[in-house]
Amino acid sequence: METPCNTEQTYNDEFNPLDYYNTYYAPGEGKLTGEWTDFVFRNLHETFSPGGVRGDTLIDFGSGPTIYQVLTACDVFNNIILSDLFEQNRAELQKWLRKDPDALDWTHMIKCVCELEGNRENYKEKAEKLRSKVKQVLKCDALKSNPYDPIVLPPADCLLTCLCLETPCKDIESYCNVLKNFKNLLKPGGHLLVLGMVNSTFYSVGNKRITVLTVSQNDLEMAFKKAGYEIKKLVVTPRIDVSRKDIFDAGSRYFVHACTPK
């Protein structure tokens, strides 16, 4: 019997990073390995390819306990900031950075990215490169006007957020307000990269069901434009394997590349 996990305090008290990893990312078993991670890796590979997005600093907003979303970025940014609202997720990130024996194992993901880049055998070097590029692991709160309050971060070249915004945002207006606040974290002409699920209402971790904001492609286009961004690319692709909609019920996935005004 699943129990709801909707409030921030309940989420903080009951969200288990290991359950999340085992459900969605464990080698050969995770429900998001394959379709979802291939979608993420392909779109970010194209975005960060030669002539594409690059710079000095990238902020990964709402990292959760995962590092797969910044594997491609470590080749084109000098400084990467990981961040999450919850202490247990930040602790898991620190474990991986320190190479603790009980850290979550992302080797299979690292190999996938290296294979996409044509260099599968260099997965150990890729992991070390990412560790060297991560300069901070910070607490963030999407619903604050300055999500890193009391810290004021220098404007970054790029902000990436993956599977994050639909959880704290309760309606599309809230989603739009978060996008507006992100503009203060970016340089003029800076890049915002957002990956998430379309037409989703929940996902499960262990026996906890977490309600999320349901967004459509039209909602996304409206929110980014209303927040003052120029949309460079918006991709929505349908979910093919729908066998475990009892675990998460998303119908499609999306990737948005948008820019702030110069």
C-alpha positions in Angstrom: 0.0 0.0 0.0 1.5 3.3 -1.1 1.4 6.3 1.2 1.5 9.9 -0.1 4.7 11.9 0.3 3.6 15.4 -0.7 4.7 17.9 1.9 8.3 19.1 2.1 8.8 17.8 5.6 7.4 14.4 4.8 9.5 14.2 1.7 12.6 15.2 3.7 11.8 12.7 6.5 10.9 9.7 4.3 12.6 10.1 0.9 15.2 7.3 0.7 17.9 7.9 -2.0 18.8 4.2 -2.1 15.2 3.3 -2.8 15.1 5.9 -5.5 18.3 4.6 -7.1 17.1 1.0 -6.9 13.7 1.8 -8.4 14.9 4.0 -11.3 18.6 3.7 -11.9 20.0 0.3 -10.8 21.9 -1.5 -13.6 19.5 -3.7 -15.6 16.5 -3.0 -13.3 16.0 0.7 -13.0 12.8 1.9 -14.5 14.5 5.0 -16.0 17.5 3.3 -17.4 17.2 3.0 -21.2 14.5 5.2 -22.6 14.9 8.1 -20.2 18.6 8.1 -19.7 19.2 7.6 -23.4 17.0 10.7 -24.0 18.9 12.7 -21.5 22.3 11.7 -22.8 21.5 12.2 -26.4 20.0 15.7 -26.0 22.8 16.9 -23.7 25.5 15.4 -26.0 24.0 17.4 -28.9 23.7 20.5 -26.8 27.3 20.4 -25.5 28.8 19.2 -28.8 31.5 21.4 -30.6 30.0 24.8 -31.4 27.3 24.3 -28.8 26.8 25.4 -25.2 29.9 25.7 -23.0 31.4 28.1 -20.6 33.0 28.5 -17.1 30.2 27.6 -14.7 27.2 25.2 -14.8 24.7 25.0 -12.0 22.9 21.7 -11.7 19.7 22.6 -9.8 17.8 19.9 -7.9 20.4 17.2 -8.5 18.8 14.7 -6.1 21.3 11.9 -5.3 22.2 11.5 -9.0 25.2 12.6 -11.1 24.4 11.1 -14.5 22.8 14.4 -15.8 26.2 16.3 -15.6 28.5 13.6 -17.1 28.5 15.3 -20.5 28.8 18.8 -19.0 32.1 18.1 -17.3 33.9 18.2 -20.7 32.8 21.8 -21.5 32.6 23.5 -18.1 35.4 24.3 -15.6 33.2 24.6 -12.6 30.0 22.6 -11.8 27.8 23.3 -8.8 25.5 20.4 -7.6 22.6 21.3 -5.4 19.5 19.9 -3.8 17.0 20.8 -1.1 17.3 17.7 1.0 20.3 16.8 3.2 20.2 13.1 2.4 20.5 13.7 -1.3 23.4 16.1 -0.8 25.0 13.5 1.4 24.8 10.9 -1.3 26.5 13.3 -3.8 29.3 13.9 -1.4 29.8 10.2 -0.9 30.2 9.7 -4.6 32.6 12.6 -4.8 34.7 11.1 -2.0 34.5 7.6 -3.5 33.1 6.2 -0.3 32.6 2.4 -0.5 28.8 2.7 0.1 28.3 5.5 -2.5 25.7 4.9 -5.2 27.3 3.2 -8.3 27.0 5.2 -11.5 29.6 3.2 -13.5 27.0 1.8 -15.9 25.8 5.4 -16.7 29.3 6.7 -17.1 30.0 3.9 -19.6 26.9 4.8 -21.6 28.0 8.4 -21.9 31.5 7.4 -22.8 30.1 5.1 -25.5 28.0 7.9 -26.9 31.1 10.0 -27.0 33.0 7.2 -28.8 35.3 6.4 -25.9 33.7 3.7 -23.7 37.1 2.5 -22.3 37.8 5.9 -20.6 34.9 5.7 -18.1 37.2 5.9 -15.1 38.9 9.0 -16.5 35.4 10.5 -17.0 34.4 9.9 -13.4 37.6 11.6 -12.2 37.1 14.5 -14.5 33.6 15.1 -13.1 34.8 14.8 -9.6 37.5 17.4 -10.3 35.0 19.8 -11.9 32.4 19.8 -9.0 33.4 22.7 -6.8 30.4 22.9 -4.5 27.4 20.9 -3.3 24.8 23.4 -2.1 21.3 23.5 -0.6 18.7 25.0 -2.9 15.0 25.8 -2.7 13.1 26.3 -6.0 10.4 28.3 -4.3 12.7 31.1 -3.0 13.3 34.2 -5.1 17.0 33.5 -4.5 17.0 29.6 -4.5 20.5 29.6 -2.8 19.7 32.1 0.0 21.7 33.2 1.9 24.4 32.5 -0.7 24.4 34.8 -3.7 26.0 33.0 -6.6 27.8 34.8 -9.4 25.8 34.5 -12.6 26.5 31.2 -14.4 26.8 30.4 -18.1 24.3 27.5 -17.9 21.7 26.1 -15.5 20.6 22.5 -15.9 17.7 20.9 -14.0 16.5 17.4 -14.5 13.4 15.8 -13.1 13.1 18.5 -10.5 10.6 21.3 -11.2 7.4 19.3 -11.3 7.8 18.2 -7.7 8.0 21.6 -5.8 5.7 23.5 -8.3 2.0 23.0 -7.6 0.7 24.9 -10.7 2.0 26.2 -13.9 2.2 29.8 -12.5 4.6 28.5 -9.8 6.6 26.7 -12.5 6.8 30.0 -14.5 7.9 31.9 -11.3 10.8 29.4 -10.8 11.9 30.0 -14.4 11.9 33.7 -13.8 14.0 33.3 -10.6 16.5 31.2 -12.6 17.2 34.3 -14.8 18.9 35.9 -11.8 21.3 32.9 -11.6 22.3 33.3 -15.3 24.5 35.7 -17.3 22.8 37.7 -20.1 22.4 35.2 -22.9 22.9 32.4 -20.5 21.5 28.9 -21.2 18.7 27.1 -19.3 18.3 23.4 -19.9 15.3 21.6 -18.4 14.4 17.9 -18.6 11.3 16.4 -17.3 8.1 14.4 -17.8 5.0 15.4 -19.7 1.5 14.5 -18.5 2.8 12.9 -15.3 0.8 12.9 -12.0 3.1 10.9 -9.7 6.1 8.7 -9.2 6.8 6.2 -6.5 9.8 5.6 -4.3 9.6 2.5 -2.1 6.1 2.6 -0.7 5.8 6.4 -1.1 3.8 8.0 -3.8 5.0 11.6 -4.7 2.5 13.8 -6.5 4.0 16.0 -9.3 2.7 18.9 -11.4 1.1 17.7 -14.7 2.5 19.8 -17.6 1.7 19.7 -21.3 3.8 20.9 -24.2 1.6 24.0 -24.5 2.2 24.7 -20.8 5.9 24.5 -21.3 5.9 26.8 -24.3 3.7 29.3 -22.4 5.8 29.2 -19.2 9.2 29.8 -20.9 7.9 32.6 -23.0 6.0 34.3 -20.1 9.2 34.0 -18.0 11.1 36.0 -20.7 13.2 33.2 -22.3 13.9 32.5 -26.0 13.2 28.9 -26.7 16.1 27.5 -28.8 14.9 23.9 -28.8 11.9 22.0 -27.4 11.7 18.2 -27.8 8.8 16.0 -26.6 9.0 12.3 -27.2 6.4 9.6 -26.1 7.2 7.0 -23.6 7.4 3.6 -25.4 7.5 1.2 -22.5 4.3 1.7 -20.4 4.5 -1.6 -18.5 5.1 0.0 -15.1 2.7 2.9 -14.9 2.0 1.9 -11.4 5.5 3.2 -10.6 5.4 6.4 -12.6 2.7 7.4 -15.0 4.4 9.9 -17.4 3.2 9.8 -21.0 6.1 11.6 -22.6 9.4 13.3 -21.7 10.7 16.7 -22.6 13.9 18.7 -23.1 13.9 22.5 -23.3 16.9 24.6 -24.2 16.2 28.3 -23.6 18.2 31.4 -23.3 18.0 34.6 -21.2 17.9 38.0 -23.1 21.4 39.4 -23.9 
